Amino acid sequence: MHTLDLHYLRRLALFGLVGMLVGGSTSFLVRRQYVVRTTFIADTRDPMQNLGALGGLAAQFGLGVPLANSRSPQFFADVIESREVLLRVLELDWKQLTGSSDKYSRVLDYFAEPQADSLRQISTGLRKMRARVATTVGGRTNIIQVDLTGPDPEVSVRLLEAMIASLDHFNRATRHTQARERREFAEVRLAEATDSLGSAESTLRVFLEKNRSYRESPGLNLEYETHQRRINAAQELVTSLRHEFEAARLAEVNDTPVLTVLDPPSLPAQKVAPSRVLWMLGGLALGLLAFAVLFARAQWRIA
């Protein structure tokens, strides 16, 4: 092998070695990132499952009943990254959350430096927090998995716990609001249906007072049966609405947890970055690239 070839091979090896050392050393300057994980299942059942039958019955009398909102597991996975849930976490007291008396007063100060423009600070805090969150939903099991990545695993555990609590609070409040609206709706409709039943009964009473021998007349007998059918239908509607009203009242005060946590956030967290091997390989690639550039320049000068 020619001396010139050995010279270039040595320089090639030297550049590669230096690149690997620089890459590996630089990786120690990068803050470590850890991922904390939790999994939970959400109660997607509607506490007002009788609403469909009631809606069909009420439609016969021109009464509209609001349809229940179905909430899929993906709904909960999306809501946990929503402004409503994350902002509640960002506004928490830092010392109360972590037990640490650092320079931060709120969680928001941990993600964004205090600025004169509070809206910009909130926007920055939401953006940085969303960047740390990743959610997935199991296709078969409907188990929702939430990963939170950050440099401090203990802080990430507390933040993830706060996110789950905020999500549960949001869904309970929403469920109670919907139950209150349904209760108010059913209360109004029940009053209307009761009035309609009373009116139908009064009409039948007047008919009977005027036509005591209605059975002897086919036409009057048919009119009597028509009045009676209206009363029966009105009674059925009143019964259903009263059942709906009582169910809505129970749902309004129901405090059953919406979420069931399967794997709570806990330590130890899994380190996901930096990867020493990847940094060394990146340094090797840069070293070889630098050698290739210098080699090409040397060949160009010779030519």
PLY file of the C-alpha trace (Angstrom):
ply
format ascii 1.0
element vertex 303
property float x
property float y
property float z
element edge 302
property int vertex1
property int vertex2
end_header
0.00 0.00 0.00
1.38 3.41 -0.89
2.53 5.79 1.80
0.02 8.37 0.54
-2.83 5.89 0.99
-1.74 5.11 4.55
-1.57 8.82 5.27
-5.16 9.38 4.18
-6.37 6.30 6.02
-4.78 7.54 9.22
-6.36 10.96 8.77
-9.70 9.30 8.02
-9.52 7.27 11.21
-8.39 10.33 13.17
-11.30 12.47 11.91
-13.76 9.69 12.69
-12.37 9.16 16.19
-12.35 12.87 16.97
-15.92 13.17 15.68
-17.09 10.32 17.90
-15.35 11.83 20.94
-16.83 15.26 20.27
-20.31 13.80 19.75
-20.12 11.67 22.87
-18.79 14.56 24.95
-21.43 16.96 23.67
-24.18 14.54 24.67
-23.21 15.06 28.30
-23.99 18.76 27.92
-27.56 18.04 26.80
-30.15 17.78 29.56
-31.49 14.32 30.06
-35.13 13.76 29.18
-37.35 11.27 30.98
-40.81 10.03 30.09
-43.44 9.38 32.77
-46.46 7.30 31.76
-49.95 6.69 33.02
-52.84 4.64 31.66
-56.54 4.92 32.46
-59.96 4.02 31.17
-62.85 6.45 30.92
-66.49 5.85 31.67
-68.15 6.49 28.30
-71.59 5.30 29.37
-74.42 7.80 29.27
-76.25 7.99 32.62
-79.42 8.91 30.67
-79.62 5.80 28.50
-83.41 5.89 28.48
-83.30 9.12 26.50
-83.74 7.44 23.11
-87.10 5.84 23.96
-88.25 9.00 25.66
-87.30 11.07 22.63
-89.46 8.93 20.34
-92.40 9.19 22.68
-92.06 12.94 23.16
-91.76 13.46 19.40
-95.35 12.21 19.03
-96.45 15.27 20.96
-94.08 17.71 19.30
-91.69 17.86 22.23
-88.01 17.89 21.39
-85.59 16.05 23.69
-81.88 16.83 23.40
-79.81 13.85 22.34
-77.11 12.58 24.65
-73.49 13.19 23.73
-71.47 10.03 23.18
-67.89 10.29 24.39
-65.37 7.94 22.89
-61.99 7.19 24.51
-60.38 9.39 21.85
-62.48 12.26 23.17
-60.79 11.99 26.56
-57.37 11.64 24.92
-57.96 14.90 23.03
-59.44 16.78 25.98
-56.40 16.13 28.19
-54.39 18.31 25.79
-57.04 21.00 25.61
-56.59 24.54 26.85
-59.22 24.05 29.56
-57.38 21.13 31.18
-53.80 22.34 30.73
-54.53 25.89 31.87
-55.94 24.55 35.12
-52.61 22.76 35.68
-50.53 25.79 34.72
-52.36 27.94 37.26
-51.56 25.58 40.15
-49.30 26.74 42.97
-45.80 25.38 42.34
-44.90 24.80 45.99
-48.21 23.08 46.69
-47.78 20.83 43.67
-44.13 19.82 44.08
-43.41 20.61 47.71
-40.42 22.63 46.54
-39.83 26.29 47.36
-38.02 27.12 44.12
-38.17 30.49 42.42
-41.46 29.59 40.75
-44.79 30.70 42.17
-47.00 28.92 39.64
-46.52 25.98 37.31
-46.80 28.48 34.46
-43.55 30.12 35.61
-41.80 26.76 35.19
-42.65 26.70 31.48
-42.51 30.41 30.62
-40.64 33.32 32.14
-42.92 35.93 33.72
-43.60 38.63 31.17
-45.55 41.85 31.05
-47.87 40.28 28.52
-49.67 37.54 30.44
-51.42 36.27 27.31
-48.06 35.58 25.67
-46.88 33.79 28.79
-49.96 31.58 28.80
-49.58 30.87 25.08
-45.93 29.88 25.60
-46.78 27.71 28.59
-49.54 25.88 26.71
-47.31 25.33 23.68
-44.41 23.95 25.71
-46.63 21.72 27.80
-48.41 20.29 24.76
-45.00 19.54 23.23
-44.27 17.27 26.20
-47.54 15.34 26.07
-48.27 12.33 23.86
-51.52 10.33 24.03
-52.53 7.03 22.46
-55.73 4.99 22.62
-55.73 1.20 22.47
-57.78 0.07 19.50
-59.09 -3.08 21.21
-58.99 -2.23 24.89
-59.84 1.51 24.73
-57.14 2.07 27.34
-55.83 5.63 27.15
-52.08 6.11 27.58
-50.54 9.49 28.37
-46.78 10.12 28.26
-45.17 13.26 29.67
-41.54 13.99 28.80
-39.33 16.35 30.78
-35.89 16.82 32.34
-37.12 16.33 35.92
-38.95 13.02 36.39
-40.33 13.94 39.82
-41.85 17.14 38.46
-43.24 15.20 35.49
-44.95 12.75 37.86
-46.63 15.60 39.73
-47.63 17.35 36.51
-49.12 14.18 35.05
-51.08 13.54 38.24
-52.40 17.11 38.06
-53.39 16.62 34.41
-55.41 13.51 35.22
-57.09 15.33 38.13
-57.86 18.31 35.88
-59.30 16.04 33.19
-61.51 14.29 35.75
-62.67 17.65 37.14
-63.49 18.91 33.65
-65.54 15.85 32.77
-67.40 15.79 36.08
-68.27 19.47 35.71
-69.41 18.91 32.13
-71.47 15.88 33.10
-73.12 17.79 35.95
-73.87 20.72 33.66
-75.51 18.43 31.10
-77.48 16.67 33.83
-78.70 20.02 35.16
-79.78 21.09 31.66
-81.61 17.79 31.18
-83.25 18.11 34.56
-84.41 21.63 33.75
-85.63 20.47 30.34
-87.49 17.51 31.81
-88.97 19.71 34.53
-90.43 22.13 31.96
-91.67 19.34 29.72
-93.19 17.51 32.69
-95.14 20.61 33.65
-96.36 21.01 30.05
-97.29 17.33 29.78
-99.12 17.46 33.13
-101.11 20.45 31.93
-101.93 18.64 28.69
-103.09 15.59 30.65
-105.29 17.77 32.86
-106.75 19.46 29.80
-107.48 16.09 28.14
-109.14 14.83 31.32
-111.24 18.01 31.59
-112.34 17.64 27.97
-113.41 14.04 28.63
-115.27 15.06 31.78
-117.22 17.73 29.87
-118.00 15.19 27.16
-119.35 12.68 29.71
-121.46 15.31 31.43
-123.09 16.24 28.13
-123.38 12.69 26.78
-124.31 10.35 29.63
-125.72 7.76 27.23
-122.88 7.94 24.69
-122.66 4.14 24.51
-125.98 4.03 22.67
-124.53 6.16 19.83
-121.75 4.71 17.64
-120.51 8.22 16.80
-120.38 9.35 20.44
-118.78 6.08 21.48
-116.04 6.60 18.89
-115.49 10.16 20.17
-115.23 8.83 23.72
-112.55 6.33 22.69
-110.62 9.11 20.95
-110.63 11.18 24.15
-109.58 8.13 26.16
-106.65 7.37 23.83
-105.42 10.93 24.20
-105.55 10.62 27.98
-103.70 7.28 27.93
-100.96 8.71 25.70
-100.68 11.81 27.87
-100.42 9.66 30.99
-97.66 7.59 29.40
-95.75 10.74 28.46
-96.11 12.17 31.98
-94.83 8.90 33.46
-91.83 8.84 31.14
-91.01 12.50 31.74
-91.28 12.03 35.49
-88.85 9.11 35.21
-86.53 11.28 33.09
-86.77 14.09 35.63
-85.86 11.83 38.55
-82.99 10.24 36.60
-81.63 13.69 35.71
-81.83 14.76 39.36
-79.79 11.73 40.39
-77.26 12.32 37.60
-76.92 15.94 38.68
-75.68 14.96 42.15
-73.79 11.87 40.99
-70.12 12.19 41.95
-68.89 8.87 40.59
-65.34 9.19 39.14
-65.26 9.43 35.36
-61.72 8.06 35.09
-60.23 4.84 36.43
-56.45 5.03 36.58
-54.80 1.69 35.84
-51.13 2.69 36.05
-50.58 5.90 38.05
-47.59 8.12 37.20
-44.61 6.91 39.20
-40.85 6.66 39.36
-38.53 5.43 38.00
-39.09 7.20 34.73
-37.64 5.97 31.46
-34.76 8.00 30.01
-35.45 8.77 26.37
-32.73 11.33 25.58
-29.97 11.96 24.91
-28.80 8.72 23.30
-25.01 8.47 23.67
-24.76 6.03 20.78
-26.69 8.28 18.42
-24.62 11.30 19.39
-21.37 9.36 18.81
-22.61 8.09 15.47
-23.58 11.64 14.54
-20.11 12.83 15.52
-18.57 10.04 13.45
-20.63 11.08 10.45
-19.60 14.72 10.83
-15.94 13.72 11.21
-16.06 11.63 8.07
-17.85 14.44 6.25
-15.17 16.92 7.31
-12.46 14.55 6.06
-14.27 14.11 2.76
-14.44 17.88 2.29
-10.75 18.36 3.07
-9.81 15.43 0.83
-11.84 16.83 -2.04
-10.19 20.27 -1.64
-6.74 18.66 -1.60
-7.49 16.70 -4.78
-8.85 19.82 -6.44
-5.66 21.75 -5.64
-3.53 18.93 -6.99
-5.55 18.87 -10.19
0 1
1 2
2 3
3 4
4 5
5 6
6 7
7 8
8 9
9 10
10 11
11 12
12 13
13 14
14 15
15 16
16 17
17 18
18 19
19 20
20 21
21 22
22 23
23 24
24 25
25 26
26 27
27 28
28 29
29 30
30 31
31 32
32 33
33 34
34 35
35 36
36 37
37 38
38 39
39 40
40 41
41 42
42 43
43 44
44 45
45 46
46 47
47 48
48 49
49 50
50 51
51 52
52 53
53 54
54 55
55 56
56 57
57 58
58 59
59 60
60 61
61 62
62 63
63 64
64 65
65 66
66 67
67 68
68 69
69 70
70 71
71 72
72 73
73 74
74 75
75 76
76 77
77 78
78 79
79 80
80 81
81 82
82 83
83 84
84 85
85 86
86 87
87 88
88 89
89 90
90 91
91 92
92 93
93 94
94 95
95 96
96 97
97 98
98 99
99 100
100 101
101 102
102 103
103 104
104 105
105 106
106 107
107 108
108 109
109 110
110 111
111 112
112 113
113 114
114 115
115 116
116 117
117 118
118 119
119 120
120 121
121 122
122 123
123 124
124 125
125 126
126 127
127 128
128 129
129 130
130 131
131 132
132 133
133 134
134 135
135 136
136 137
137 138
138 139
139 140
140 141
141 142
142 143
143 144
144 145
145 146
146 147
147 148
148 149
149 150
150 151
151 152
152 153
153 154
154 155
155 156
156 157
157 158
158 159
159 160
160 161
161 162
162 163
163 164
164 165
165 166
166 167
167 168
168 169
169 170
170 171
171 172
172 173
173 174
174 175
175 176
176 177
177 178
178 179
179 180
180 181
181 182
182 183
183 184
184 185
185 186
186 187
187 188
188 189
189 190
190 191
191 192
192 193
193 194
194 195
195 196
196 197
197 198
198 199
199 200
200 201
201 202
202 203
203 204
204 205
205 206
206 207
207 208
208 209
209 210
210 211
211 212
212 213
213 214
214 215
215 216
216 217
217 218
218 219
219 220
220 221
221 222
222 223
223 224
224 225
225 226
226 227
227 228
228 229
229 230
230 231
231 232
232 233
233 234
234 235
235 236
236 237
237 238
238 239
239 240
240 241
241 242
242 243
243 244
244 245
245 246
246 247
247 248
248 249
249 250
250 251
251 252
252 253
253 254
254 255
255 256
256 257
257 258
258 259
259 260
260 261
261 262
262 263
263 264
264 265
265 266
266 267
267 268
268 269
269 270
270 271
271 272
272 273
273 274
274 275
275 276
276 277
277 278
278 279
279 280
280 281
281 282
282 283
283 284
284 285
285 286
286 287
287 288
288 289
289 290
290 291
291 292
292 293
293 294
294 295
295 296
296 297
297 298
298 299
299 300
300 301
301 302
